[in-house]
């Protein structure tokens, strides 16, 4: 599914984010940038050890929730990796939505700063961090739409969903944006 907003486009794809040929791939990292399971594990396995070495050297203090940092992408078919730290879901009253939006916005700002024309991101926080998928889709897609709509240059933002249920949740929200 693809929807145009201003000069830019939001796309939804079903699959594995490590296979995406884009300028920047977003990782769903933890605040220690220590690696882990889920998409983080898949990305580091595919990227090779140089990315973790670079991450440790450049960001020894990690990265707080709501923020993102950049490294090279190692063996991945991308120029950059953005390590975004989403919130752990604790019931919804701990600024979770705000922190999810903020780490997505930071990735979009990094994409602009590094002259990226395309960016792929996963459904940050919806796995091990247990953010409800419908609410994540609403916040993540709305933050992207706000950023690209009216932006002066074009960016392809592809949200890569690993399973059919997540794809369905994101597709429902993106469809609802077309009629708003
Ligand atoms: N491509 C795209 N999406 C994927 C892939 C993949 N290869 N693998 C999993 N997903 P999670 P979080 C989806 O748990 O919730 C890690 O251990 C998955 O189905 O990877 O932000 C980190 O080190 C889910 O929808 O990230 C942190 O400690 C989404 O990616 C912690 O987990 C996010 O699930 C971060 O938790």
Backbone and ligand atoms as CSV (ligand in chain L), in Angstrom:
chain,resi,resn,atom,element,x,y,z
A,1,UNK,N,N,0.852,-1.194,0.000
A,1,UNK,CA,C,0.000,0.000,0.000
A,1,UNK,C,C,0.895,1.254,0.000
A,2,UNK,N,N,0.515,2.252,-0.828
A,2,UNK,CA,C,1.311,3.481,-0.943
A,2,UNK,C,C,0.375,4.683,-0.949
A,3,UNK,N,N,0.702,5.684,-0.167
A,3,UNK,CA,C,-0.117,6.902,-0.159
A,3,UNK,C,C,0.810,8.106,-0.248
A,4,UNK,N,N,0.482,9.020,-1.170
A,4,UNK,CA,C,1.280,10.228,-1.394
A,4,UNK,C,C,0.844,11.325,-0.418
A,5,UNK,N,N,1.807,11.987,0.198
A,5,UNK,CA,C,1.517,13.159,1.043
A,5,UNK,C,C,2.488,14.251,0.602
A,6,UNK,N,N,1.980,15.297,-0.016
A,6,UNK,CA,C,2.874,16.332,-0.525
A,6,UNK,C,C,3.836,15.729,-1.535
A,7,UNK,N,N,5.131,16.002,-1.378
A,7,UNK,CA,C,6.143,15.443,-2.288
A,7,UNK,C,C,6.557,14.029,-1.885
A,8,UNK,N,N,6.061,13.556,-0.779
A,8,UNK,CA,C,6.563,12.307,-0.196
A,8,UNK,C,C,5.530,11.194,-0.239
A,9,UNK,N,N,5.977,10.019,0.149
A,9,UNK,CA,C,5.096,8.861,0.073
A,9,UNK,C,C,5.299,7.990,1.309
A,10,UNK,N,N,4.192,7.530,1.868
A,10,UNK,CA,C,4.258,6.521,2.929
A,10,UNK,C,C,3.856,5.190,2.307
A,11,UNK,N,N,4.698,4.182,2.491
A,11,UNK,CA,C,4.414,2.849,1.955
A,11,UNK,C,C,4.338,1.848,3.101
A,12,UNK,N,N,3.513,0.832,2.929
A,12,UNK,CA,C,3.513,-0.305,3.856
A,12,UNK,C,C,3.994,-1.524,3.097
A,13,UNK,N,N,4.895,-2.279,3.698
A,13,UNK,CA,C,5.378,-3.510,3.071
A,13,UNK,C,C,5.331,-4.630,4.097
A,14,UNK,N,N,5.087,-5.839,3.595
A,14,UNK,CA,C,5.040,-7.010,4.459
A,14,UNK,C,C,6.359,-7.751,4.263
A,15,UNK,N,N,7.148,-7.946,5.312
A,15,UNK,CA,C,8.387,-8.684,5.120
A,15,UNK,C,C,9.439,-8.387,6.152
A,16,UNK,N,N,10.689,-8.624,5.736
A,16,UNK,CA,C,11.854,-8.537,6.618
A,16,UNK,C,C,12.609,-7.244,6.313
A,17,UNK,N,N,12.793,-6.429,7.311
A,17,UNK,CA,C,13.395,-5.109,7.074
A,17,UNK,C,C,14.852,-5.207,6.621
A,18,UNK,N,N,15.528,-6.318,6.939
A,18,UNK,CA,C,16.936,-6.426,6.535
A,18,UNK,C,C,17.092,-6.600,5.021
A,19,UNK,N,N,15.996,-6.855,4.331
A,19,UNK,CA,C,16.047,-7.047,2.874
A,19,UNK,C,C,15.726,-5.772,2.102
A,20,UNK,N,N,15.514,-4.686,2.786
A,20,UNK,CA,C,15.040,-3.466,2.120
A,20,UNK,C,C,16.207,-2.658,1.555
A,21,UNK,N,N,16.115,-2.311,0.292
A,21,UNK,CA,C,17.134,-1.470,-0.346
A,21,UNK,C,C,16.681,-0.018,-0.249
A,22,UNK,N,N,17.185,0.661,0.756
A,22,UNK,CA,C,16.796,2.049,1.026
A,22,UNK,C,C,18.035,2.807,1.508
A,23,UNK,N,N,17.934,4.123,1.609
A,23,UNK,CA,C,19.086,4.890,2.109
A,23,UNK,C,C,19.333,4.628,3.595
A,24,UNK,N,N,18.261,4.494,4.359
A,24,UNK,CA,C,18.436,4.260,5.795
A,24,UNK,C,C,17.423,3.246,6.303
A,25,UNK,N,N,17.916,2.349,7.160
A,25,UNK,CA,C,17.071,1.368,7.831
A,25,UNK,C,C,17.030,1.727,9.311
A,26,UNK,N,N,15.840,1.675,9.898
A,26,UNK,CA,C,15.673,1.976,11.317
A,26,UNK,C,C,15.637,0.672,12.107
A,27,UNK,N,N,16.415,0.642,13.182
A,27,UNK,CA,C,16.425,-0.486,14.112
A,27,UNK,C,C,15.572,-0.139,15.337
A,28,UNK,N,N,14.880,-1.130,15.895
A,28,UNK,CA,C,14.160,-0.939,17.172
A,28,UNK,C,C,15.092,-1.408,18.276
A,29,UNK,N,N,15.872,-0.468,18.807
A,29,UNK,CA,C,16.952,-0.796,19.740
A,29,UNK,C,C,16.500,-0.632,21.185
A,30,UNK,N,N,17.385,-0.969,22.117
A,30,UNK,CA,C,17.141,-0.667,23.539
A,30,UNK,C,C,18.067,0.467,23.968
A,31,UNK,N,N,17.806,1.031,25.154
A,31,UNK,CA,C,18.501,2.253,25.579
A,31,UNK,C,C,20.003,2.042,25.774
A,32,UNK,N,N,20.428,0.790,25.974
A,32,UNK,CA,C,21.870,0.510,26.080
A,32,UNK,C,C,22.504,0.289,24.711
A,33,UNK,N,N,21.699,0.247,23.669
A,33,UNK,CA,C,22.181,-0.066,22.310
A,33,UNK,C,C,22.995,-1.362,22.341
A,34,UNK,N,N,22.523,-2.308,23.138
A,34,UNK,CA,C,23.310,-3.515,23.425
A,34,UNK,C,C,22.989,-4.674,22.496
A,35,UNK,N,N,22.072,-4.490,21.573
A,35,UNK,CA,C,21.621,-5.608,20.753
A,35,UNK,C,C,20.593,-6.409,21.529
A,36,UNK,N,N,19.955,-7.347,20.862
A,36,UNK,CA,C,18.919,-8.124,21.530
A,36,UNK,C,C,18.257,-9.054,20.546
A,37,UNK,N,N,16.969,-9.346,20.791
A,37,UNK,CA,C,16.222,-10.235,19.902
A,37,UNK,C,C,15.435,-9.443,18.880
A,38,UNK,N,N,14.389,-10.046,18.350
A,38,UNK,CA,C,13.481,-9.359,17.434
A,38,UNK,C,C,14.199,-8.738,16.255
A,39,UNK,N,N,13.735,-7.564,15.872
A,39,UNK,CA,C,14.294,-6.899,14.697
A,39,UNK,C,C,15.737,-6.467,14.961
A,40,UNK,N,N,16.049,-6.127,16.193
A,40,UNK,CA,C,17.409,-5.725,16.574
A,40,UNK,C,C,18.394,-6.873,16.296
A,41,UNK,N,N,18.029,-8.072,16.727
A,41,UNK,CA,C,18.885,-9.235,16.489
A,41,UNK,C,C,19.049,-9.506,15.005
A,42,UNK,N,N,17.949,-9.441,14.271
A,42,UNK,CA,C,17.999,-9.704,12.824
A,42,UNK,C,C,18.890,-8.676,12.114
A,43,UNK,N,N,18.771,-7.429,12.522
A,43,UNK,CA,C,19.556,-6.365,11.874
A,43,UNK,C,C,21.043,-6.546,12.167
A,44,UNK,N,N,21.396,-6.793,13.422
A,44,UNK,CA,C,22.825,-6.946,13.733
A,44,UNK,C,C,23.415,-8.205,13.083
A,45,UNK,N,N,22.632,-9.270,13.015
A,45,UNK,CA,C,23.131,-10.490,12.328
A,45,UNK,C,C,23.411,-10.197,10.869
A,46,UNK,N,N,22.479,-9.481,10.223
A,46,UNK,CA,C,22.632,-9.205,8.787
A,46,UNK,C,C,23.689,-8.138,8.524
A,47,UNK,N,N,23.845,-7.204,9.452
A,47,UNK,CA,C,24.784,-6.087,9.231
A,47,UNK,C,C,26.233,-6.505,9.477
A,48,UNK,N,N,26.428,-7.509,10.345
A,48,UNK,CA,C,27.795,-7.915,10.688
A,48,UNK,C,C,28.314,-7.142,11.893
A,49,UNK,N,N,29.461,-7.600,12.462
A,49,UNK,CA,C,29.940,-7.066,13.744
A,49,UNK,C,C,30.422,-5.612,13.714
A,50,UNK,N,N,30.744,-5.088,12.544
A,50,UNK,CA,C,31.280,-3.717,12.485
A,50,UNK,C,C,30.277,-2.705,13.031
A,51,UNK,N,N,28.985,-2.985,12.873
A,51,UNK,CA,C,27.976,-2.013,13.326
A,51,UNK,C,C,27.958,-1.930,14.851
A,52,UNK,N,N,28.046,-3.077,15.532
A,52,UNK,CA,C,28.063,-3.037,16.999
A,52,UNK,C,C,29.349,-2.381,17.496
A,53,UNK,N,N,30.465,-2.648,16.824
A,53,UNK,CA,C,31.724,-1.991,17.216
A,53,UNK,C,C,31.610,-0.475,17.090
A,54,UNK,N,N,31.048,-0.032,15.988
A,54,UNK,CA,C,30.879,1.415,15.773
A,54,UNK,C,C,29.912,2.005,16.806
A,55,UNK,N,N,28.832,1.286,17.068
A,55,UNK,CA,C,27.823,1.780,18.016
A,55,UNK,C,C,28.441,1.957,19.400
A,56,UNK,N,N,29.198,0.963,19.847
A,56,UNK,CA,C,29.838,1.040,21.183
A,56,UNK,C,C,30.825,2.201,21.253
A,57,UNK,N,N,31.581,2.388,20.176
A,57,UNK,CA,C,32.610,3.433,20.182
A,57,UNK,C,C,31.975,4.832,20.155
A,58,UNK,N,N,30.909,4.987,19.381
A,58,UNK,CA,C,30.348,6.335,19.215
A,58,UNK,C,C,29.332,6.695,20.283
A,59,UNK,N,N,28.648,5.687,20.830
A,59,UNK,CA,C,27.549,5.971,21.777
A,59,UNK,C,C,27.703,5.111,23.033
A,60,UNK,N,N,28.793,5.293,23.781
A,60,UNK,CA,C,29.032,4.438,24.950
A,60,UNK,C,C,27.963,4.597,26.032
A,61,UNK,N,N,27.257,5.719,26.021
A,61,UNK,CA,C,26.207,5.934,27.026
A,61,UNK,C,C,24.841,5.466,26.533
A,62,UNK,N,N,24.785,4.898,25.341
A,62,UNK,CA,C,23.502,4.439,24.807
A,62,UNK,C,C,22.680,5.591,24.255
A,63,UNK,N,N,21.377,5.447,24.322
A,63,UNK,CA,C,20.465,6.422,23.713
A,63,UNK,C,C,19.148,6.351,24.497
A,64,UNK,N,N,18.634,7.485,24.977
A,64,UNK,CA,C,17.416,7.407,25.804
A,64,UNK,C,C,16.169,7.088,24.978
A,65,UNK,N,N,15.127,6.524,25.591
A,65,UNK,CA,C,13.864,6.308,24.888
A,65,UNK,C,C,13.349,7.630,24.296
A,66,UNK,N,N,12.830,7.555,23.078
A,66,UNK,CA,C,12.342,8.766,22.412
A,66,UNK,C,C,13.363,9.394,21.497
A,67,UNK,N,N,14.567,8.827,21.473
A,67,UNK,CA,C,15.629,9.400,20.647
A,67,UNK,C,C,16.155,8.333,19.679
A,68,UNK,N,N,17.064,8.734,18.791
A,68,UNK,CA,C,17.662,7.809,17.823
A,68,UNK,C,C,19.059,8.295,17.487
A,69,UNK,N,N,19.948,7.353,17.160
A,69,UNK,CA,C,21.318,7.699,16.758
A,69,UNK,C,C,21.642,6.987,15.442
A,70,UNK,N,N,22.690,7.487,14.774
A,70,UNK,CA,C,23.028,6.964,13.451
A,70,UNK,C,C,24.371,6.239,13.466
A,71,UNK,N,N,24.436,5.138,12.707
A,71,UNK,CA,C,25.719,4.489,12.392
A,71,UNK,C,C,25.695,4.120,10.912
A,72,UNK,N,N,26.810,3.606,10.437
A,72,UNK,CA,C,26.800,3.018,9.099
A,72,UNK,C,C,25.989,1.714,9.164
A,73,UNK,N,N,25.745,1.124,7.982
A,73,UNK,CA,C,24.807,-0.007,7.916
A,73,UNK,C,C,25.504,-1.340,7.698
A,74,UNK,N,N,26.839,-1.374,7.766
A,74,UNK,CA,C,27.553,-2.632,7.593
A,74,UNK,C,C,27.193,-3.306,6.283
A,75,UNK,N,N,26.818,-4.571,6.369
A,75,UNK,CA,C,26.530,-5.354,5.158
A,75,UNK,C,C,25.091,-5.204,4.672
A,76,UNK,N,N,24.305,-4.412,5.356
A,76,UNK,CA,C,22.905,-4.208,4.917
A,76,UNK,C,C,22.871,-3.368,3.640
A,77,UNK,N,N,21.835,-3.554,2.813
A,77,UNK,CA,C,21.740,-2.792,1.564
A,77,UNK,C,C,21.217,-1.374,1.787
A,78,UNK,N,N,21.911,-0.614,2.643
A,78,UNK,CA,C,21.506,0.742,2.993
A,78,UNK,C,C,22.763,1.537,3.296
A,79,UNK,N,N,22.646,2.862,3.324
A,79,UNK,CA,C,23.810,3.697,3.655
A,79,UNK,C,C,23.939,3.895,5.164
A,80,UNK,N,N,22.792,3.972,5.825
A,80,UNK,CA,C,22.796,4.274,7.257
A,80,UNK,C,C,21.874,3.335,8.018
A,81,UNK,N,N,22.205,3.165,9.295
A,81,UNK,CA,C,21.277,2.530,10.241
A,81,UNK,C,C,20.931,3.587,11.290
A,82,UNK,N,N,19.669,3.777,11.536
A,82,UNK,CA,C,19.233,4.654,12.631
A,82,UNK,C,C,18.748,3.746,13.764
A,83,UNK,N,N,19.333,3.887,14.926
A,83,UNK,CA,C,18.951,3.063,16.075
A,83,UNK,C,C,17.962,3.871,16.909
A,84,UNK,N,N,16.688,3.522,16.792
A,84,UNK,CA,C,15.628,4.248,17.496
A,84,UNK,C,C,15.263,3.480,18.759
A,85,UNK,N,N,15.106,4.206,19.857
A,85,UNK,CA,C,14.723,3.559,21.115
A,85,UNK,C,C,13.287,3.959,21.440
A,86,UNK,N,N,12.396,2.996,21.296
A,86,UNK,CA,C,10.990,3.231,21.608
A,86,UNK,C,C,10.728,2.995,23.088
A,87,UNK,N,N,9.525,3.352,23.535
A,87,UNK,CA,C,9.162,3.146,24.941
A,87,UNK,C,C,8.745,1.709,25.215
A,88,UNK,N,N,8.952,1.283,26.442
A,88,UNK,CA,C,8.352,0.030,26.926
A,88,UNK,C,C,6.919,0.374,27.339
A,89,UNK,N,N,5.943,-0.392,26.859
A,89,UNK,CA,C,4.536,-0.138,27.207
A,89,UNK,C,C,4.295,-0.469,28.674
A,90,UNK,N,N,3.803,0.536,29.438
A,90,UNK,CA,C,3.512,0.302,30.860
A,90,UNK,C,C,2.081,0.702,31.186
A,91,UNK,N,N,1.191,0.555,30.203
A,91,UNK,CA,C,-0.219,0.828,30.454
A,91,UNK,C,C,-0.727,2.096,29.791
A,92,UNK,N,N,0.155,2.944,29.310
A,92,UNK,CA,C,-0.273,4.099,28.517
A,92,UNK,C,C,-0.183,5.442,29.222
A,93,UNK,N,N,0.116,5.444,30.515
A,93,UNK,CA,C,0.154,6.720,31.258
A,93,UNK,C,C,1.589,7.196,31.519
A,94,UNK,N,N,2.555,6.534,30.882
A,94,UNK,CA,C,3.968,6.872,31.131
A,94,UNK,C,C,4.593,7.541,29.903
A,95,UNK,N,N,3.821,8.365,29.203
A,95,UNK,CA,C,4.282,9.108,28.015
A,95,UNK,C,C,4.702,8.168,26.879
A,96,UNK,N,N,4.123,6.951,26.834
A,96,UNK,CA,C,4.544,5.996,25.818
A,96,UNK,C,C,4.301,6.514,24.395
A,97,UNK,N,N,3.091,7.076,24.154
A,97,UNK,CA,C,2.774,7.543,22.796
A,97,UNK,C,C,3.713,8.676,22.391
A,98,UNK,N,N,3.930,9.595,23.322
A,98,UNK,CA,C,4.826,10.731,23.059
A,98,UNK,C,C,6.250,10.251,22.739
A,99,UNK,N,N,6.722,9.258,23.472
A,99,UNK,CA,C,8.083,8.757,23.251
A,99,UNK,C,C,8.184,7.988,21.930
A,100,UNK,N,N,7.106,7.269,21.570
A,100,UNK,CA,C,7.125,6.577,20.281
A,100,UNK,C,C,7.180,7.604,19.144
A,101,UNK,N,N,6.338,8.626,19.239
A,101,UNK,CA,C,6.336,9.673,18.205
A,101,UNK,C,C,7.698,10.359,18.135
A,102,UNK,N,N,8.269,10.622,19.288
A,102,UNK,CA,C,9.522,11.356,19.307
A,102,UNK,C,C,10.665,10.550,18.674
A,103,UNK,N,N,10.737,9.243,18.900
A,103,UNK,CA,C,11.839,8.490,18.278
A,103,UNK,C,C,11.621,8.379,16.769
A,104,UNK,N,N,10.373,8.332,16.329
A,104,UNK,CA,C,10.098,8.315,14.885
A,104,UNK,C,C,10.489,9.661,14.259
A,105,UNK,N,N,10.114,10.749,14.934
A,105,UNK,CA,C,10.462,12.083,14.423
A,105,UNK,C,C,11.979,12.254,14.326
A,106,UNK,N,N,12.694,11.748,15.323
A,106,UNK,CA,C,14.165,11.844,15.287
A,106,UNK,C,C,14.725,11.101,14.064
A,107,UNK,N,N,14.140,9.964,13.724
A,107,UNK,CA,C,14.602,9.218,12.542
A,107,UNK,C,C,14.341,10.026,11.275
A,108,UNK,N,N,13.196,10.680,11.210
A,108,UNK,CA,C,12.883,11.490,10.024
A,108,UNK,C,C,13.826,12.692,9.943
A,109,UNK,N,N,14.159,13.272,11.075
A,109,UNK,CA,C,15.116,14.387,11.098
A,109,UNK,C,C,16.506,13.909,10.672
A,110,UNK,N,N,16.895,12.721,11.139
A,110,UNK,CA,C,18.199,12.174,10.721
A,110,UNK,C,C,18.204,11.894,9.218
A,111,UNK,N,N,17.080,11.407,8.696
A,111,UNK,CA,C,16.992,11.145,7.252
A,111,UNK,C,C,17.190,12.437,6.466
A,112,UNK,N,N,16.570,13.512,6.924
A,112,UNK,CA,C,16.719,14.804,6.234
A,112,UNK,C,C,18.157,15.298,6.352
A,113,UNK,N,N,18.724,15.187,7.535
A,113,UNK,CA,C,20.098,15.668,7.772
A,113,UNK,C,C,21.102,14.927,6.890
A,114,UNK,N,N,20.857,13.640,6.659
A,114,UNK,CA,C,21.802,12.834,5.887
A,114,UNK,C,C,21.380,12.667,4.432
A,115,UNK,N,N,20.485,13.543,3.972
A,115,UNK,CA,C,20.072,13.557,2.558
A,115,UNK,C,C,19.528,12.220,2.072
A,116,UNK,N,N,18.777,11.535,2.905
A,116,UNK,CA,C,18.177,10.263,2.493
A,116,UNK,C,C,16.923,10.529,1.660
A,117,UNK,N,N,16.749,9.715,0.653
A,117,UNK,CA,C,15.520,9.790,-0.135
A,117,UNK,C,C,14.549,8.676,0.219
A,118,UNK,N,N,15.044,7.681,0.950
A,118,UNK,CA,C,14.159,6.587,1.345
A,118,UNK,C,C,14.590,6.047,2.712
A,119,UNK,N,N,13.587,5.624,3.463
A,119,UNK,CA,C,13.792,5.185,4.840
A,119,UNK,C,C,12.851,4.012,5.092
A,120,UNK,N,N,13.357,2.948,5.724
A,120,UNK,CA,C,12.485,1.830,6.094
A,120,UNK,C,C,12.487,1.691,7.606
A,121,UNK,N,N,11.307,1.567,8.202
A,121,UNK,CA,C,11.267,1.378,9.647
A,121,UNK,C,C,10.306,0.267,10.038
A,122,UNK,N,N,10.603,-0.394,11.164
A,122,UNK,CA,C,9.719,-1.461,11.656
A,122,UNK,C,C,8.659,-0.866,12.581
A,123,UNK,N,N,7.782,-1.716,13.060
A,123,UNK,CA,C,6.752,-1.290,14.025
A,123,UNK,C,C,7.399,-1.236,15.411
A,124,UNK,N,N,8.143,-0.145,15.625
A,124,UNK,CA,C,8.933,0.043,16.852
A,124,UNK,C,C,8.055,-0.151,18.103
A,125,UNK,N,N,8.586,-0.834,19.074
A,125,UNK,CA,C,7.966,-1.046,20.401
A,125,UNK,C,C,6.823,-2.059,20.427
A,126,UNK,N,N,6.431,-2.613,19.270
A,126,UNK,CA,C,5.238,-3.479,19.281
A,126,UNK,C,C,5.557,-4.958,19.526
A,127,UNK,N,N,6.841,-5.289,19.722
A,127,UNK,CA,C,7.217,-6.672,19.984
A,127,UNK,C,C,7.501,-6.855,21.463
A,128,UNK,N,N,8.766,-6.991,21.803
A,128,UNK,CA,C,9.173,-7.199,23.198
A,128,UNK,C,C,8.677,-6.067,24.105
A,129,UNK,N,N,8.529,-4.866,23.575
A,129,UNK,CA,C,8.116,-3.713,24.392
A,129,UNK,C,C,6.601,-3.582,24.510
A,130,UNK,N,N,5.822,-4.451,23.805
A,130,UNK,CA,C,4.376,-4.677,24.054
A,130,UNK,C,C,3.462,-3.475,23.815
A,131,UNK,N,N,3.889,-2.510,23.024
A,131,UNK,CA,C,3.005,-1.383,22.688
A,131,UNK,C,C,1.852,-1.936,21.842
A,132,UNK,N,N,0.576,-1.651,22.175
A,132,UNK,CA,C,-0.543,-2.199,21.397
A,132,UNK,C,C,-0.463,-1.781,19.932
A,133,UNK,N,N,-0.679,-2.734,19.053
A,133,UNK,CA,C,-0.385,-2.510,17.638
A,133,UNK,C,C,-1.241,-1.399,17.018
A,134,UNK,N,N,-2.538,-1.342,17.345
A,134,UNK,CA,C,-3.395,-0.314,16.740
A,134,UNK,C,C,-2.948,1.089,17.154
A,135,UNK,N,N,-2.633,1.223,18.417
A,135,UNK,CA,C,-2.202,2.518,18.942
A,135,UNK,C,C,-0.824,2.895,18.389
A,136,UNK,N,N,0.030,1.910,18.232
A,136,UNK,CA,C,1.350,2.172,17.642
A,136,UNK,C,C,1.184,2.640,16.194
A,137,UNK,N,N,0.297,1.974,15.448
A,137,UNK,CA,C,0.079,2.343,14.047
A,137,UNK,C,C,-0.413,3.786,13.954
A,138,UNK,N,N,-1.365,4.137,14.796
A,138,UNK,CA,C,-1.933,5.496,14.785
A,138,UNK,C,C,-0.844,6.536,15.071
A,139,UNK,N,N,-0.062,6.316,16.099
A,139,UNK,CA,C,0.947,7.303,16.493
A,139,UNK,C,C,2.103,7.368,15.504
A,140,UNK,N,N,2.566,6.216,15.101
A,140,UNK,CA,C,3.719,6.171,14.198
A,140,UNK,C,C,3.369,6.795,12.828
A,141,UNK,N,N,2.231,6.379,12.266
A,141,UNK,CA,C,1.864,6.884,10.939
A,141,UNK,C,C,1.483,8.367,10.991
A,142,UNK,N,N,0.817,8.787,12.057
A,142,UNK,CA,C,0.444,10.199,12.165
A,142,UNK,C,C,1.688,11.079,12.283
A,143,UNK,N,N,2.682,10.601,13.014
A,143,UNK,CA,C,3.918,11.381,13.153
A,143,UNK,C,C,4.647,11.486,11.803
A,144,UNK,N,N,4.658,10.400,11.056
A,144,UNK,CA,C,5.292,10.437,9.732
A,144,UNK,C,C,4.525,11.389,8.812
A,145,UNK,N,N,3.187,11.260,8.806
A,145,UNK,CA,C,2.376,12.112,7.936
A,145,UNK,C,C,2.605,13.589,8.263
A,146,UNK,N,N,2.626,13.917,9.554
A,146,UNK,CA,C,2.842,15.320,9.958
A,146,UNK,C,C,4.190,15.830,9.446
A,147,UNK,N,N,5.185,14.972,9.470
A,147,UNK,CA,C,6.532,15.387,9.065
A,147,UNK,C,C,6.630,15.577,7.553
A,148,UNK,N,N,6.089,14.616,6.790
A,148,UNK,CA,C,6.295,14.669,5.323
A,148,UNK,C,C,5.303,15.585,4.622
A,149,UNK,N,N,4.112,15.733,5.179
A,149,UNK,CA,C,3.091,16.562,4.539
A,149,UNK,C,C,3.568,18.009,4.584
A,150,UNK,N,N,3.785,18.598,3.436
A,150,UNK,CA,C,4.247,19.979,3.414
A,150,UNK,C,C,5.749,20.131,3.525
A,151,UNK,N,N,6.490,19.009,3.672
A,151,UNK,CA,C,7.956,19.108,3.693
A,151,UNK,C,C,8.446,19.524,2.301
A,152,UNK,N,N,9.550,20.265,2.252
A,152,UNK,CA,C,9.980,20.833,0.964
A,152,UNK,C,C,10.600,19.819,0.007
A,153,UNK,N,N,10.928,18.623,0.460
A,153,UNK,CA,C,11.536,17.662,-0.462
A,153,UNK,C,C,10.956,16.272,-0.252
A,154,UNK,N,N,11.262,15.399,-1.214
A,154,UNK,CA,C,10.553,14.119,-1.209
A,154,UNK,C,C,11.298,13.066,-0.403
A,155,UNK,N,N,10.546,12.244,0.279
A,155,UNK,CA,C,11.092,11.131,1.049
A,155,UNK,C,C,10.116,9.969,0.927
A,156,UNK,N,N,10.656,8.792,0.652
A,156,UNK,CA,C,9.830,7.584,0.706
A,156,UNK,C,C,10.015,6.973,2.085
A,157,UNK,N,N,8.937,6.830,2.819
A,157,UNK,CA,C,8.992,6.226,4.150
A,157,UNK,C,C,8.233,4.902,4.085
A,158,UNK,N,N,8.973,3.817,4.206
A,158,UNK,CA,C,8.363,2.487,4.102
A,158,UNK,C,C,8.311,1.834,5.487
A,159,UNK,N,N,7.116,1.545,5.954
A,159,UNK,CA,C,6.975,0.828,7.217
A,159,UNK,C,C,6.901,-0.653,6.874
A,160,UNK,N,N,7.850,-1.426,7.425
A,160,UNK,CA,C,7.955,-2.850,7.073
A,160,UNK,C,C,7.375,-3.680,8.218
A,161,UNK,N,N,6.291,-4.380,7.915
A,161,UNK,CA,C,5.562,-5.154,8.930
A,161,UNK,C,C,5.860,-6.627,8.746
A,162,UNK,N,N,6.197,-7.260,9.853
A,162,UNK,CA,C,6.705,-8.625,9.819
A,162,UNK,C,C,5.604,-9.663,9.704
A,163,UNK,N,N,4.404,-9.345,10.170
A,163,UNK,CA,C,3.315,-10.335,10.142
A,163,UNK,C,C,2.041,-9.692,9.608
A,164,UNK,N,N,1.128,-10.560,9.189
A,164,UNK,CA,C,-0.089,-10.086,8.519
A,164,UNK,C,C,-0.958,-9.242,9.449
A,165,UNK,N,N,-0.999,-9.599,10.723
A,165,UNK,CA,C,-1.817,-8.839,11.672
A,165,UNK,C,C,-1.326,-7.403,11.801
A,166,UNK,N,N,-0.019,-7.229,11.893
A,166,UNK,CA,C,0.537,-5.871,11.988
A,166,UNK,C,C,0.275,-5.100,10.701
A,167,UNK,N,N,0.436,-5.778,9.577
A,167,UNK,CA,C,0.183,-5.105,8.297
A,167,UNK,C,C,-1.271,-4.605,8.249
A,168,UNK,N,N,-2.200,-5.463,8.668
A,168,UNK,CA,C,-3.620,-5.088,8.652
A,168,UNK,C,C,-3.886,-3.873,9.525
A,169,UNK,N,N,-3.294,-3.854,10.708
A,169,UNK,CA,C,-3.508,-2.732,11.629
A,169,UNK,C,C,-2.983,-1.430,11.022
A,170,UNK,N,N,-1.809,-1.482,10.424
A,170,UNK,CA,C,-1.229,-0.280,9.820
A,170,UNK,C,C,-2.016,0.135,8.580
A,171,UNK,N,N,-2.478,-0.840,7.803
A,171,UNK,CA,C,-3.236,-0.507,6.581
A,171,UNK,C,C,-4.544,0.192,6.936
A,172,UNK,N,N,-5.212,-0.252,7.981
A,172,UNK,CA,C,-6.478,0.393,8.396
A,172,UNK,C,C,-6.230,1.857,8.763
A,173,UNK,N,N,-5.164,2.117,9.485
A,173,UNK,CA,C,-4.891,3.497,9.889
A,173,UNK,C,C,-4.505,4.347,8.680
A,174,UNK,N,N,-3.652,3.807,7.821
A,174,UNK,CA,C,-3.220,4.600,6.653
A,174,UNK,C,C,-4.406,4.888,5.732
A,175,UNK,N,N,-5.286,3.907,5.558
A,175,UNK,CA,C,-6.499,4.138,4.748
A,175,UNK,C,C,-7.340,5.255,5.350
A,176,UNK,N,N,-7.427,5.282,6.657
A,176,UNK,CA,C,-8.259,6.301,7.310
A,176,UNK,C,C,-7.671,7.700,7.091
A,177,UNK,N,N,-6.367,7.804,6.878
A,177,UNK,CA,C,-5.742,9.108,6.629
A,177,UNK,C,C,-6.161,9.679,5.280
A,178,UNK,N,N,-6.422,8.797,4.329
A,178,UNK,CA,C,-6.754,9.247,2.976
A,178,UNK,C,C,-8.070,10.026,3.001
A,179,UNK,N,N,-8.983,9.639,3.880
A,179,UNK,CA,C,-10.303,10.275,3.930
A,179,UNK,C,C,-10.360,11.441,4.906
A,180,UNK,N,N,-9.269,11.695,5.640
A,180,UNK,CA,C,-9.348,12.736,6.674
A,180,UNK,C,C,-9.248,14.119,6.073
L,1,LIG,N1,N,11.722,-7.154,9.984
L,1,LIG,C1,C,10.688,-6.356,10.295
L,1,LIG,N2,N,10.030,-6.391,11.463
L,1,LIG,C2,C,10.441,-7.310,12.371
L,1,LIG,C3,C,11.527,-8.197,12.131
L,1,LIG,C4,C,12.177,-8.098,10.866
L,1,LIG,N3,N,13.212,-8.882,10.549
L,1,LIG,N4,N,11.680,-8.989,13.232
L,1,LIG,C5,C,10.722,-8.622,14.120
L,1,LIG,N5,N,9.984,-7.611,13.602
L,1,LIG,P1,P,10.865,-5.995,18.580
L,1,LIG,P2,P,10.570,-3.648,20.351
L,1,LIG,C6,C,8.845,-6.875,14.206
L,1,LIG,O1,O,10.617,-6.923,19.706
L,1,LIG,O2,O,9.171,-4.054,20.697
L,1,LIG,C7,C,14.946,-6.185,21.259
L,1,LIG,O3,O,15.474,-7.250,22.005
L,1,LIG,C8,C,8.113,-7.522,15.348
L,1,LIG,O4,O,7.149,-8.437,14.859
L,1,LIG,O5,O,11.961,-6.327,17.616
L,1,LIG,O6,O,10.823,-2.224,20.004
L,1,LIG,C9,C,15.726,-4.889,21.458
L,1,LIG,O7,O,17.085,-5.126,21.730
L,1,LIG,C10,C,7.451,-6.319,16.011
L,1,LIG,O8,O,6.232,-5.978,15.356
L,1,LIG,O9,O,11.197,-4.496,19.119
L,1,LIG,C11,C,15.023,-4.264,22.618
L,1,LIG,O10,O,15.519,-4.744,23.846
L,1,LIG,C12,C,8.438,-5.188,15.738
L,1,LIG,O11,O,9.362,-5.687,14.769
L,1,LIG,C13,C,13.595,-4.674,22.450
L,1,LIG,O12,O,13.627,-5.910,21.719
L,1,LIG,C14,C,9.190,-4.716,16.962
L,1,LIG,O13,O,9.485,-5.832,17.797
L,1,LIG,C15,C,12.814,-3.676,21.628
L,1,LIG,O14,O,11.465,-4.074,21.582
